[in-house]
Amino acid sequence: MKPQKQDTEEWSEVGTLLGDLYRIVNRLEELFPGRKFTPDGHLVGSIGEALAAYMFGLELLPASAPGMTQSQ
């Protein structure tokens, strides 16, 4: 999947959404002391891939596309 040209306003929204995500995490941790609600794993990886595709003009494969493994 080739990244779409996105303007500054759209990427500004991404920053806002990520801020919202961390505010939600913080609030959940306040409501449930001792419980962690960390955004990690797949979510953080997907955010990183989307950002890299945008910044470097990369073409992303569909999620979980066959053919690429860590052993290659």
Residue frames as qw, qx, qy, qz and C-alpha x, y, z in Angstrom:
[[0.000, 0.893, 0.451, 0.000, 0.00, 0.00, 0.00],
 [0.424, 0.347, -0.013, 0.836, 1.57, 3.29, -1.07],
 [0.179, -0.513, -0.479, 0.689, 1.26, 6.09, 1.48],
 [0.199, 0.829, 0.442, 0.280, -1.12, 8.82, 0.47],
 [0.275, 0.324, -0.132, 0.895, 0.18, 12.36, 0.36],
 [0.363, -0.743, -0.553, 0.099, -1.17, 13.86, 3.52],
 [0.150, 0.755, -0.055, 0.636, -1.02, 17.50, 4.37],
 [0.191, 0.278, -0.587, 0.736, 0.22, 19.09, 7.55],
 [0.550, -0.279, 0.147, -0.773, -3.29, 19.44, 8.94],
 [0.908, -0.083, -0.335, -0.237, -3.90, 15.67, 8.74],
 [0.677, 0.131, -0.567, 0.450, -0.60, 14.90, 10.45],
 [0.131, -0.365, 0.384, -0.838, -1.42, 17.49, 13.08],
 [0.791, -0.257, -0.069, -0.550, -4.51, 15.42, 13.81],
 [0.840, 0.051, -0.516, 0.161, -2.31, 12.35, 14.26],
 [0.284, 0.275, -0.540, 0.743, -0.39, 14.24, 16.95],
 [0.480, -0.302, 0.180, -0.804, -3.65, 15.22, 18.62],
 [0.894, -0.116, -0.295, -0.316, -4.91, 11.62, 18.53],
 [0.694, 0.126, -0.582, 0.404, -1.69, 10.30, 20.05],
 [0.028, -0.307, 0.443, -0.842, -1.95, 12.91, 22.80],
 [0.716, -0.238, -0.027, -0.656, -5.54, 11.78, 23.43],
 [0.863, 0.016, -0.505, -0.008, -4.39, 8.17, 23.58],
 [0.473, 0.151, -0.601, 0.626, -1.83, 8.93, 26.29],
 [0.320, -0.289, 0.271, -0.861, -4.33, 11.06, 28.24],
 [0.848, -0.169, -0.239, -0.441, -6.70, 8.08, 28.21],
 [0.754, 0.085, -0.581, 0.295, -3.92, 5.77, 29.38],
 [0.151, 0.258, -0.510, 0.807, -3.06, 8.14, 32.22],
 [0.555, -0.262, 0.099, -0.783, -6.71, 8.43, 33.27],
 [0.886, -0.092, -0.406, -0.202, -7.21, 4.65, 33.24],
 [0.604, 0.127, -0.598, 0.511, -4.13, 4.28, 35.44],
 [0.155, -0.281, 0.372, -0.871, -5.58, 6.87, 37.84],
 [0.747, -0.191, -0.092, -0.630, -8.90, 4.98, 37.98],
 [0.982, -0.107, -0.153, -0.027, -7.21, 1.61, 38.51],
 [0.160, -0.830, 0.524, -0.102, -4.10, 2.18, 40.69],
 [0.553, -0.374, 0.743, 0.045, -1.44, -0.47, 40.24],
 [0.735, 0.399, 0.541, 0.095, -2.73, -1.46, 36.80],
 [0.175, -0.445, 0.427, 0.768, -0.73, -0.46, 33.71],
 [0.621, 0.652, 0.410, -0.143, -2.45, 0.44, 30.44],
 [0.269, -0.560, 0.455, 0.638, 0.64, 0.77, 28.26],
 [0.715, 0.642, -0.014, -0.276, 0.23, 1.36, 24.53],
 [0.286, -0.560, 0.733, 0.259, 2.69, -1.21, 23.22],
 [0.581, 0.092, 0.797, 0.135, 3.18, -4.05, 20.84],
 [0.410, 0.469, 0.665, 0.412, 1.14, -3.96, 17.67],
 [0.047, 0.944, 0.316, -0.077, -0.24, -0.46, 18.23],
 [0.270, -0.816, 0.273, 0.432, 3.16, 1.19, 18.63],
 [0.504, -0.103, 0.684, 0.517, 4.59, -0.80, 15.72],
 [0.349, 0.651, 0.616, 0.274, 1.78, 0.26, 13.41],
 [0.047, -0.973, -0.096, 0.205, 2.16, 3.91, 14.42],
 [0.409, -0.603, 0.471, 0.498, 5.89, 3.70, 13.73],
 [0.492, 0.195, 0.712, 0.461, 5.34, 2.11, 10.32],
 [0.236, 0.847, 0.462, 0.116, 2.81, 4.74, 9.29],
 [0.185, -0.927, 0.103, 0.308, 5.11, 7.54, 10.43],
 [0.474, -0.376, 0.598, 0.525, 8.13, 6.07, 8.63],
 [0.458, 0.461, 0.670, 0.359, 6.10, 5.60, 5.43],
 [0.103, 0.957, 0.272, -0.019, 5.00, 9.22, 5.58],
 [0.295, -0.853, 0.254, 0.347, 8.42, 10.65, 6.41],
 [0.338, -0.438, 0.695, 0.459, 10.46, 8.58, 3.96],
 [0.583, 0.418, -0.297, -0.631, 7.92, 7.94, 1.18],
 [0.135, -0.197, 0.971, 0.029, 7.91, 4.20, 1.80],
 [0.655, -0.059, -0.458, -0.598, 5.39, 1.77, 0.41],
 [0.450, -0.259, 0.721, -0.459, 3.78, -0.31, 3.14],
 [0.299, -0.061, -0.915, -0.265, 2.74, -3.89, 2.57],
 [0.648, -0.478, -0.266, -0.530, -0.67, -4.89, 3.91],
 [0.466, -0.556, 0.555, -0.407, -0.58, -5.87, 7.58],
 [0.712, -0.199, 0.666, -0.096, 0.74, -9.41, 8.15],
 [0.685, 0.593, -0.287, -0.311, 1.67, -9.81, 4.48],
 [0.948, -0.124, 0.246, 0.159, 3.29, -13.19, 3.74],
 [0.730, 0.594, -0.057, 0.333, 6.81, -13.40, 2.43],
 [0.184, 0.679, -0.429, 0.566, 8.83, -11.46, 4.99],
 [0.819, -0.510, -0.260, 0.030, 10.04, -13.13, 8.16],
 [0.333, -0.881, 0.336, 0.006, 12.69, -12.33, 10.71],
 [0.802, -0.248, 0.483, 0.250, 14.71, -15.38, 9.63],
 [0.699, 0.627, 0.216, 0.269, 15.27, -14.00, 6.12]]
